[in-house]
Amino acid sequence: MAAEIICVGTELLLGDIVNTNAQFLALELASLGIPHYFQTVVGDNIDRLCSAIEIASGRADILIFTGGLGPTPDDLTHDAIGAFFKSPLVEYPEIVADITTKFARIDRPMTPSNLKQALLPGGASILPNPSGTAPGIIWQPRPGLSLLTFPGVPSEMRKMWRETAVTYLKSLGWGSNIIYSRLMRFYGIGESALAAKVTHLFDSSNPTVAPYAGMGEVRLRVSAYASSQTQAVSLIEPVAQEIISIAGLDYFGSDDDSLASIVSTLLLERGETLSVAESCTGGGLGQMLTDMPGSSAYFKGGVIAYDNSVKASLLGVDSSALELHGAVSETVASQMARGVRDRLGTDWGVSITGIAGPGGGTETKPVGLVYIGLANPQGEVKSFEYRFSSYRDRLTIRSLSALSALDRLRRYLLEG
């Protein structure tokens, strides 16, 4: 048995609305141990809706619809369901009474179009909507097939799901097992390189291992099907430990961990402090650090040294180095890191200087060239070159620069 999520609305296809309903339902299905292999997004067109229902009902036992339950002519979900299963829509008096009461409560006139929401396929049970005027349905149009419909408004859908749908699905026998996942996070290694190292684990059936790529980050989702979270964790743990052993320092955390949160934890554990000097990132690194609760215990501040005069006057970068090597150079990154560390009196100093684009690049110093400087508590300074030239987007280059600076600091903190 498997479920399929069908999200209805032309606005979804146009990208006007982010489809958060599908994500919510996917997580909820996993918590009930209900597999689902397909998600469909279809516009407000009855023929295409019927086509989607035909395909989905041939490969899934539970169809979950969101959207298309409103009072306007383009709200066609129940019309399409009724047409496909040859069940004419009928007016449910209890829905008419509920809608009338809700409009009276807010002292607004009910328009005739709202009565459209009281029309449901004959024989379907009402899935009540305590917040809005659009009820859903719970219906088995044929043996072995269940349909649940929800409005597209996320708050209404989630309340209806939790208060009614979960109980119904559990009555079908779901919920005794769960699908539980751990999202393992890596930085400093490409997706294909990591996959090559752990490829032997991709054939595992329980738990399963699957790779994902993100913003400069690679992720492995390890998922287990079990009777409880405790049992699932016991299945996941040995696989996760094997992956950590293989990946080494490229692994930085799991689930809600971020590079900033890991650096925060390490600095607090060591009782050490940090300051930053930023050029091309314009304060982005400092923002990532100060987003962490308790960052005032270790983060003393930063200097946004965008102009060369600021690099020289506030950070003590040699004017001769700026003239000879340029602001985007290994030498200047090192001097920026040492300068901010010394002037703010911290244990660690981190600097970033680079060319974020889209203009300003040359043949020898292209857009995406970034240098990161690192000054440690012993006064030693190192710098590192990064080339994000494959990214032409300014925001992406800036974000990757800040993340790479955090990753570089994390590795040094872990290496002692």
Sequence and secondary structure as in RCSB ss.txt:
>XXXX:A:sequence
MAAEIICVGTELLLGDIVNTNAQFLALELASLGIPHYFQTVVGDNIDRLCSAIEIASGRADILIFTGGLGPTPDD
LTHDAIGAFFKSPLVEYPEIVADITTKFARIDRPMTPSNLKQALLPGGASILPNPSGTAPGIIWQPRPGLSLLTF
PGVPSEMRKMWRETAVTYLKSLGWGSNIIYSRLMRFYGIGESALAAKVTHLFDSSNPTVAPYAGMGEVRLRVSAY
ASSQTQAVSLIEPVAQEIISIAGLDYFGSDDDSLASIVSTLLLERGETLSVAESCTGGGLGQMLTDMPGSSAYFK
GGVIAYDNSVKASLLGVDSSALELHGAVSETVASQMARGVRDRLGTDWGVSITGIAGPGGGTETKPVGLVYIGLA
NPQGEVKSFEYRFSSYRDRLTIRSLSALSALDRLRRYLLEG
>XXXX:A:secstr
  EEEEEE HHHHTTSS  HHHHHHHHHHHHTT  EEEEEEE S HHHHHHHHHHHHTT SEEEEES  SSSTT 
 HHHHHHHHTT  EEE HHHHHHHHHHHHHTT    GGGGGGGEEETT EEE  SSSS  EEEEEEETTEEEEEE
 S HHHHHHHIIIIIHHHHHHTTTTSSEEEEEEEEEESS HHHHHHHHGGGTT SSSEEEEEE SSEEEEEEEEE
ESSHHHHHHHHHHHHHHHHHHHGGGEEEETT  HHHHHHHHHHHHT  EEEEESTTTTHHHHHHHTSTTGGGTEE
EEEE  SHHHHHHHH   HHHHHHH SSSHHHHHHHHHHHHHHHT SEEEEEEE  SSS   SSS TTEEEEEEE
 TTS EEEEEEE TT   HHHHHHHHHHHHHHHHHHHHHT 
